[in-house]
Amino acid sequence: MTANNKTTSEVLFIHQQIFHVLDAPMLTKFAIALLVALFFVYVNGVLLFVLWSKPVFKETPRYILFAHMLLNDSIQLLISLILYICSLAFLQLAKVVCFLLVFVATSTFSNAPLNLVVMSLERYAAICFPLRHSEIATRRRTCVAIGVIRIIGSINFMIDTLFAVVTEPKSFHLLMFCTRERTFIAPWQADMYLAFNVFYFVSVTVIIVFTYISIIVAARSVSTNKESTKKAHRTVLLHLIQLGLCLTSFLYGTIERILAMTSNSKLFSDLRYLNFLIVLLLPRCLSPLIYGLRDDAVRNLFRHYFCCRSAEIKPVRINPTFTLGGARASKLALLGLPTLSNAVDALT
């Protein structure tokens, strides 16, 4: 068992044997990555405050799911940054601490595509079953779905943790370099990890493509407004784009192992930094831009709180038109937020 662990470590962590120096350029690049991550954590924090500052957002499934996505991405950003700092500083952590950090990192990573599935299904229900949407997508069911997402996202690492507890119960006080692969004890764990991720992304892709096609058909049949139809297509298409970005994050470890084969430590350091910044960090920074700032209601409030303005937001007069929530329109009007003119327009 120990021999297998050493062999896996030698193959997957060649980069740990490469000599590196924390010189001024490297510290500059690290500062850039740190500032970018912290800035988007702040942006996500402001958006979360916006979503929890108004009761209507806390009662609407699409905003509850969006808030969960923001919280999940923020945690992923912070944990990824901590692990990157430890790797950059060649810092070893106690095994129990490493397992805790990796558990949070892997579970939030798996939660992202699963959250996209639920968001797409909620939009599918809103467009294809508009009269039953308020019954299908309730606040309680949305919270249950989030709980299921978190359970499914943590299954893989929980199996690895239980296996470690059973096979090496006295090793949790030992120091180790903290990465996902270093938690593997047997070769089958790496295969299971790959199988879980492939299953996640294939299932998510199939479901999102299905909802996208269904929404296209439904939007064309119920809406004569071409602009509304385009908005319907665009929103679920953004789910596919976000899924693609999640997939690039899945390739992060593979790319790093390939880069580790280079004999030039300076080149490896530069490429590894770009890999971390573009493949792992950037996709997690785009969620508020892809979703939140496209929404007129969220964008107006975000500008208000982001700039720390103290003035009150003036309400907007809205004509009483059909909405997906019935009484929800009056709440939106009191908040100064735009209502939804029809089921398809709910996708904006």
C-alpha positions, 0 to 999 in steps of 0.5 A, spaced: 500 500 500 505 504 501 509 502 495 503 504 491 502 511 494 510 512 493 509 510 486 503 515 484 506 520 488 512 520 483 508 520 477 503 525 479 508 530 483 514 531 479 513 538 479 515 538 487 522 536 485 523 542 481 527 547 484 524 554 484 525 561 487 520 566 490 523 572 486 520 578 485 517 576 478 514 570 481 511 574 487 508 579 482 504 574 479 502 571 485 500 578 487 496 579 481 492 572 482 491 574 489 488 581 488 484 578 482 481 572 486 479 577 492 476 582 488 471 577 485 470 574 492 468 581 494 464 582 487 460 575 489 459 578 496 456 584 494 451 580 490 450 575 495 448 581 500 444 584 494 440 577 494 439 576 501 437 584 502 430 583 499 425 578 501 423 577 493 430 574 492 430 569 497 423 567 495 425 566 488 428 559 486 432 562 480 435 567 485 436 562 491 440 557 486 444 563 483 446 565 490 448 558 492 452 558 485 456 565 488 457 562 495 460 555 492 464 559 487 467 564 492 469 558 497 472 555 491 476 561 489 478 562 496 480 554 497 484 554 491 488 560 492 490 557 499 492 550 496 496 554 490 499 558 496 501 552 499 504 549 493 508 555 491 511 556 498 512 548 498 509 548 504 507 541 508 500 541 512 498 536 517 494 530 513 487 532 517 488 539 515 489 537 508 483 532 507 479 538 510 481 543 505 481 538 499 474 536 501 471 543 501 475 544 494 473 538 491 466 538 493 465 545 491 468 543 484 463 538 483 457 542 486 458 547 480 456 543 474 450 540 478 448 547 480 447 548 473 443 542 472 438 545 477 438 552 474 437 549 467 431 545 469 428 551 473 428 555 467 425 549 463 419 548 468 418 556 467 418 556 460 415 549 458 410 549 464 409 556 466 402 555 469 405 549 474 412 553 475 410 556 481 408 549 484 414 545 481 419 550 483 418 552 490 423 555 495 422 548 499 424 544 493 429 549 491 433 548 498 432 540 498 435 540 491 441 544 494 442 539 499 442 534 494 447 537 490 452 538 496 451 530 498 452 528 491 458 533 490 461 530 496 460 522 495 467 521 492 471 524 497 467 521 503 469 515 500 476 516 499 476 519 507 473 513 509 478 508 506 484 513 509 481 512 516 480 504 515 487 503 512 491 508 515 488 511 521 494 513 525 497 517 519 493 523 519 498 527 524 503 526 518 505 532 514 504 532 506 504 536 500 496 538 500 493 536 493 487 532 491 492 526 488 496 526 494 490 523 498 490 517 494 492 511 497 490 506 492 490 506 484 483 505 484 481 511 487 484 515 481 480 511 477 474 512 481 475 520 481 476 520 474 470 516 473 466 520 477 468 527 474 466 524 467 459 522 469 458 528 472 460 532 466 456 527 461 450 527 465 450 535 466 451 536 458 446 531 456 441 535 461 442 542 459 442 540 452 435 537 453 433 543 456 436 548 451 432 544 445 426 544 449 426 551 451 427 553 444 421 549 441 417 552 447 419 559 446 418 559 438 411 556 439 408 561 445 412 567 443 411 572 437 417 576 440 423 575 437 427 578 442 424 574 448 426 568 444 433 570 443 433 571 451 430 564 452 436 561 448 441 566 451 440 564 458 440 556 457 446 557 452 450 561 458 449 555 462 453 551 457 458 556 456 459 555 464 459 548 463 465 548 458 469 553 463 467 548 469 470 542 464 477 547 463 477 547 471 477 539 470 483 539 466 487 543 471 491 537 474 492 534 467 495 540 464 499 541 470 502 534 470 504 535 462 507 541 464 511 538 469 515 534 464 519 540 462 526 540 464 526 548 464 524 550 471 523 557 469 518 555 463 514 550 468 513 556 473 510 561 468 506 556 464 503 553 471 501 560 473 498 561 467 494 554 468 492 556 475 490 563 472 486 562 466 484 554 467 482 554 474 481 561 477 478 565 471 472 560 470 470 561 477 470 569 476 465 569 471 459 567 474 457 574 477 458 577 470 455 571 466 449 571 470 448 576 475 450 583 472 445 581 466 439 581 470 436 588 471 434 587 478 440 585 480 445 589 476 441 596 479 442 594 486 449 591 485 451 598 483 448 601 489 451 597 494 458 596 490 459 603 490 457 604 497 451 609 496 447 611 502 441 614 498 435 610 497 433 606 491 427 610 487 421 605 485 419 604 478 412 605 476 410 598 472 404 596 469 400 590 472 402 585 467 402 577 467 408 575 471 410 568 474 409 569 481 402 572 481 403 577 488 410 577 486 409 583 481 407 587 487 413 586 491 418 587 485 414 594 484 415 596 491 423 594 490 423 598 484 425 592 480 422 590 473 417 585 473 416 579 468 412 581 462 411 573 460 414 566 461 419 567 456 421 574 459 423 570 465 429 568 462 433 574 462 
